[in-house]
Amino acid sequence: MALQEMNEIVGAQTHIWNHIFNFINSSSLKCAVQLGIPDVIHRHGQPITLEELVDTLAINKAKAHHLGRLMRVLTRSGFFLDAKIKDGDGYALGPPSCLLIKDHPFNLAPFVLGASSTIFTGPWHRVSEWFHNDDPTPYQTAYGKTFWDRASQDQELNHYFNQAMACDTLLLMALVKKYCREVFEGLDSLVDVGGGTGMVARAIADEFPDTKCTVLDLPHVVAGLEETKNLAYVAGDMFKAIPPAQAIFLKWVLHDWNDVDCVKILKKCKEAIPGRENGGKVIIVDMIVGSTQNGDVDDDELIQSQIFADVQMMVYYGGRERTLKEWVKIFNDAGFFYYKTTQLGSRSLIQLFP
């Protein structure tokens, strides 16, 4: 066997190993969040040694070396940085770990804990089985019911899901204010369809106090939530009826559903808004696969996150992330022939006009 061919085989083996054990990255990240490592380094105010980290975490000192092994994984994957300090080697926060500090305005720690919970990881072990059966999703193969049915009955799952959605809100609104504030200016009313506990609608209501905001979601989601002067909650089903408003808002909703259901939802949205001449529109925040902030087709990390998200939609909900061409077909089938897109990180804000 030629040396080049042997090197290719060894490289292929390494590639396979790295993907087999890729779960170690997410599991190590979950452990770091549970231990509070990002907060400890942040409070320390400077790079921290392993000994200082062990003392502050108050963990079993006999396991200090093992914590060092965990930190090696996390520095290798870019969450923390190796730092040289007078007492030797230390660790500093990397840009990703800054988003895991509890008091960071864009804190994603709840998302990390929710996504890595066994409630969410179970269906991934049933995907190959799902390809042989008639179940709509691997989630139903694993648990015998849809994600939404289980969420309505499982308080822990409902909590994780709503926390994950809510923790993204402040970052989204910061992007909205920077890139497309005018989309929401001048609206007299807006309905946030599938708006969960109302984090986005509350942020919009606070930022635009003249806009009357309403959150529409299932009864178990909105039960007992506190309303404000310009924020109300309505229990209902978006497939049956959507309260009338000048604008309908859909954040991370349509990617949960197949094309047929998306058309049904958008037709209900169209029934709820006035004509274009009176400012009627639907505002969607979702991914456009292949679309990046600067139009850079080589933005591998962003494109990878979009592709991962697409398979996640397949496994949990039976939905999908879509290319622009796929989105446009859905819009047209629902009776919307005019649209405008604005890139917001890995996602896009899409305006539909009747």
C-alpha positions in Angstrom: 0.0 0.0 0.0 1.4 3.4 -1.0 2.4 5.9 1.7 -0.1 8.5 0.4 -2.9 6.0 0.5 -2.0 4.9 4.0 -2.0 8.6 5.1 -5.4 9.1 3.6 -6.7 6.1 5.5 -5.3 7.3 8.8 -6.8 10.8 8.1 -10.1 9.2 7.4 -10.0 7.2 10.6 -9.2 10.4 12.6 -12.1 12.2 10.9 -14.5 9.4 11.9 -13.2 9.3 15.4 -13.6 13.1 15.8 -17.2 12.9 14.7 -18.0 9.9 16.8 -16.8 11.7 19.9 -18.0 15.2 18.9 -20.7 14.9 21.7 -17.8 15.4 24.1 -17.7 19.0 23.2 -21.4 19.6 24.0 -21.2 17.5 27.1 -18.1 19.3 28.4 -19.8 22.6 27.7 -22.8 21.5 29.7 -20.6 20.5 32.6 -18.8 23.9 32.5 -22.1 25.7 32.7 -23.4 23.5 35.5 -20.2 24.1 37.5 -20.4 27.8 36.8 -16.9 28.0 35.3 -17.6 31.0 33.1 -18.9 33.0 36.1 -15.9 32.1 38.2 -13.4 33.3 35.6 -15.5 36.4 35.0 -15.6 37.3 38.7 -11.9 36.6 39.0 -11.3 39.6 36.7 -8.2 38.1 35.1 -6.8 34.8 33.9 -7.2 32.1 36.6 -4.9 29.2 37.4 -6.3 25.6 37.7 -5.6 25.7 41.4 -7.6 28.9 41.9 -10.4 27.5 39.8 -10.6 24.4 41.9 -10.6 26.4 45.1 -13.3 28.7 43.9 -15.5 26.0 42.6 -15.2 24.1 45.9 -14.9 20.8 44.1 -13.1 17.7 45.4 -9.4 18.7 45.3 -8.4 15.2 44.4 -10.1 15.8 41.0 -8.2 18.9 40.2 -6.2 17.1 37.4 -9.4 15.9 35.9 -10.8 19.4 35.8 -7.6 20.3 33.9 -8.5 17.7 31.3 -12.0 19.1 31.0 -10.6 22.6 30.5 -8.2 21.3 27.8 -11.2 20.1 25.8 -13.0 23.4 26.3 -9.9 25.5 25.3 -9.3 23.3 22.3 -12.9 23.9 21.2 -12.5 27.7 21.6 -14.7 28.3 24.7 -11.8 29.3 26.9 -8.4 30.6 26.1 -5.0 29.4 27.4 -3.3 32.3 29.2 0.2 32.7 30.6 0.3 34.4 34.0 3.1 34.9 36.6 2.1 31.8 38.5 2.2 29.7 35.3 -0.6 28.5 33.0 -4.1 29.8 33.3 -7.4 30.2 31.6 -9.3 33.2 30.3 -12.8 33.7 28.9 -13.1 33.3 25.1 -15.8 35.1 23.1 -18.2 32.2 23.2 -17.9 31.6 27.0 -18.7 35.3 27.6 -22.2 34.5 26.4 -22.5 31.9 29.2 -22.0 34.4 32.1 -25.3 34.6 34.1 -25.5 38.4 34.1 -24.5 38.8 30.4 -27.4 40.5 28.6 -27.3 37.8 25.8 -26.8 34.9 28.2 -27.2 31.5 26.4 -26.6 29.2 29.4 -30.3 28.2 29.6 -30.1 27.2 25.9 -27.0 25.0 26.6 -28.7 23.2 29.5 -31.9 22.7 27.7 -30.5 21.5 24.4 -28.2 19.0 26.2 -30.9 17.6 28.5 -31.8 13.9 28.0 -35.3 15.1 27.2 -33.9 16.4 23.9 -31.1 14.0 23.2 -33.2 10.8 23.3 -34.7 11.0 19.8 -31.3 11.2 18.2 -30.8 7.5 19.1 -33.9 6.5 17.1 -33.3 8.2 13.8 -32.2 5.2 11.8 -35.2 3.3 13.2 -37.4 6.2 12.1 -36.2 5.9 8.5 -37.8 2.4 8.4 -41.2 3.2 10.0 -44.1 5.5 9.3 -43.7 7.9 12.2 -43.7 11.6 11.2 -40.6 12.3 13.4 -37.9 10.5 15.4 -39.3 12.2 18.4 -42.5 10.3 18.0 -40.6 7.1 17.5 -38.8 7.7 20.8 -41.7 8.9 22.9 -44.9 7.9 21.1 -46.2 11.5 20.8 -45.4 14.8 19.2 -43.0 17.2 20.8 -45.9 19.7 21.2 -48.2 17.1 22.9 -45.5 16.1 25.3 -44.6 19.8 26.1 -48.2 20.4 27.0 -48.1 17.6 29.6 -44.4 17.7 30.7 -43.6 20.8 32.9 -39.9 20.2 32.7 -39.8 20.0 28.9 -42.1 23.1 28.6 -39.8 25.0 31.0 -36.6 24.1 29.1 -38.2 24.9 25.7 -39.6 28.3 26.8 -36.3 29.2 28.5 -34.3 28.4 25.4 -36.6 30.6 23.3 -36.6 33.4 25.8 -32.8 33.6 26.3 -32.4 34.4 22.6 -34.7 37.4 22.7 -32.4 40.2 23.8 -29.8 39.4 21.2 -32.5 39.2 18.5 -33.9 42.6 19.6 -30.4 44.1 19.6 -30.0 42.9 16.0 -33.4 44.2 15.1 -32.6 47.7 16.5 -29.2 47.7 14.6 -30.4 46.5 11.2 -34.1 46.8 10.8 -35.8 49.0 13.5 -37.9 50.6 10.9 -39.8 47.3 10.3 -41.6 47.8 13.6 -41.9 51.6 13.7 -45.4 53.0 13.2 -47.3 49.8 13.8 -50.5 50.3 15.8 -50.8 46.6 16.6 -48.9 43.4 16.4 -49.6 39.7 17.2 -46.7 37.5 18.2 -47.9 34.1 17.0 -46.4 31.2 19.0 -44.8 33.8 21.2 -44.4 31.6 24.2 -44.0 33.5 27.5 -43.9 36.8 25.6 -40.2 37.8 25.9 -40.1 39.1 22.3 -43.5 40.7 22.4 -42.6 42.4 25.8 -39.3 43.7 24.3 -41.2 45.1 21.3 -43.9 46.6 23.5 -41.2 48.3 25.6 -39.3 49.6 22.6 -42.4 50.7 20.8 -44.9 51.8 23.5 -47.5 53.0 20.9 -47.8 49.5 19.5 -50.4 47.2 21.1 -48.8 43.8 21.3 -50.6 40.5 21.7 -49.1 37.0 22.3 -51.0 34.1 20.8 -50.0 30.6 22.1 -51.5 27.4 23.5 -53.4 27.6 26.8 -50.8 25.8 28.9 -48.1 28.3 27.7 -49.9 31.6 28.4 -51.8 30.6 31.5 -51.3 33.0 34.3 -48.9 35.4 32.5 -49.0 39.0 33.6 -50.2 41.6 31.1 -49.2 45.2 30.8 -50.7 48.4 29.3 -49.7 47.4 25.7 -49.1 43.7 26.1 -51.9 41.0 26.2 -52.0 37.2 26.0 -54.5 35.2 24.1 -54.9 31.4 24.4 -55.6 29.9 21.0 -54.5 27.8 18.0 -52.8 29.5 15.1 -54.2 26.9 12.7 -57.8 27.9 13.6 -57.7 31.7 14.0 -55.2 34.6 14.6 -56.4 37.8 16.3 -56.5 40.7 13.8 -53.6 43.2 13.8 -51.6 45.4 11.5 -48.7 43.0 11.7 -48.2 39.4 12.5 -44.9 38.3 13.9 -43.5 34.7 13.7 -40.2 34.1 15.4 -38.8 30.5 15.0 -42.3 29.2 14.3 -42.5 28.2 10.6 -39.3 26.1 10.7 -41.1 23.7 13.1 -43.7 22.8 10.4 -43.8 21.1 7.0 -44.6 23.1 3.9 -48.3 22.3 3.9 -48.7 23.5 7.5 -46.7 26.6 6.8 -49.1 27.5 4.0 -52.0 27.0 6.4 -50.4 29.2 9.0 -49.6 32.0 6.6 -53.1 32.0 5.1 -54.4 32.5 8.7 -51.9 35.4 9.0 -53.2 36.9 5.8 -56.7 36.8 7.0 -55.7 38.7 10.2 -54.0 41.7 8.6 -55.2 44.6 6.5 -54.2 45.2 2.9 -50.7 46.5 2.0 -52.0 50.0 1.5 -53.0 50.1 5.2 -49.6 48.8 6.4 -50.5 45.1 6.7 -47.6 42.7 6.8 -46.3 39.5 8.2 -42.8 39.6 9.9 -40.9 36.3 10.0 -37.6 35.5 11.8 -36.2 32.3 10.6 -33.2 30.9 8.8 -32.6 31.1 5.1 -30.2 28.3 4.4 -27.1 29.5 2.6 -27.7 33.2 3.5 -25.0 34.9 5.6 -24.5 38.3 7.2 -22.1 39.6 4.5 -23.1 37.3 1.7 -20.0 35.2 2.3 -20.6 31.8 0.9 -17.4 30.6 2.7 -18.8 31.3 6.2 -18.5 27.6 7.1 -19.4 27.9 10.8 -22.6 29.8 10.1 -23.7 27.5 7.2 -23.0 24.5 9.4 -25.2 25.9 12.2 -28.0 26.3 9.6 -27.6 22.7 8.4 -27.5 21.4 11.9 -30.7 23.3 12.7 -32.4 21.8 9.7 -31.7 18.2 10.9 -32.8 19.2 14.4 -36.2 20.4 12.9 -36.5 17.0 11.2 -35.8 15.0 14.4 -38.0 17.0 16.8 -40.8 18.6 14.9 -41.1 17.4 11.3 -40.2 20.9 10.1 -37.1 22.1 8.2 -34.9 25.1 7.6 -35.3 26.4 4.0 -33.5 28.0 1.2 -34.8 31.3 -0.2 -36.3 29.4 -3.2 -38.2 27.0 -0.8 -39.4 29.9 1.3 -40.7 31.8 -1.8 -42.8 28.9 -3.0 -44.5 28.7 0.5 -45.1 32.5 0.4 -46.6 32.3 -3.1 -48.8 29.3 -2.2 -50.2 31.3 0.8 -50.9 34.3 -1.4 -47.9 36.5 -0.7 -46.0 37.7 -3.7 -44.0 40.5 -2.2 -41.2 40.0 0.3 -38.1 41.7 1.7 -35.3 40.0 3.6 -32.7 41.4 6.1 -29.9 39.2 7.5 -29.7 38.9 11.3 -26.7 36.7 12.1 -27.5 33.1 11.2 -31.2 34.0 10.7 -33.1 36.4 8.5 -36.0 38.8 9.1 -38.5 38.4 6.2 -41.3 40.9 5.6 -44.3 39.6 3.6 -46.8 42.0 2.1 -50.3 41.0 0.9 
